[in-house]
């Protein structure tokens, strides 16, 4: 499974808030770091999370771990990427919880629509 995580200072964040995006490959209990890049959301003025979500779709990820996700972002991922919810915890802990099936898979947006500003 290829997993994307929006990250700020080593902690799971939201698609529009994370400073970086980290991508991992998980096979069984093995976690392999693939890449990290600056979150494209940081350059957006509105609908920031959409920019991050586009970037992970281009990388063909199967799952994303987030602290929250809005309606538009969730709709873009629906049927393409499994969305997991994690509190703002260290990325390593979130990945470990994912392997142990301890993260909640969500089936609807969990973030009220609002505009992120810089």
PyMOL commands that set and color helices and strands:
alter all, ss='L'
color gray80, all
select helices_A, chain A and resi 40-43+48-58+71-77+91-99
alter helices_A, ss='H'
color red, helices_A
select strands_A, chain A and resi 2-8+11-12+20-27+30-38+63-66+82-85+104-105
alter strands_A, ss='S'
color yellow, strands_A
deselect
rebuild
show_as cartoon
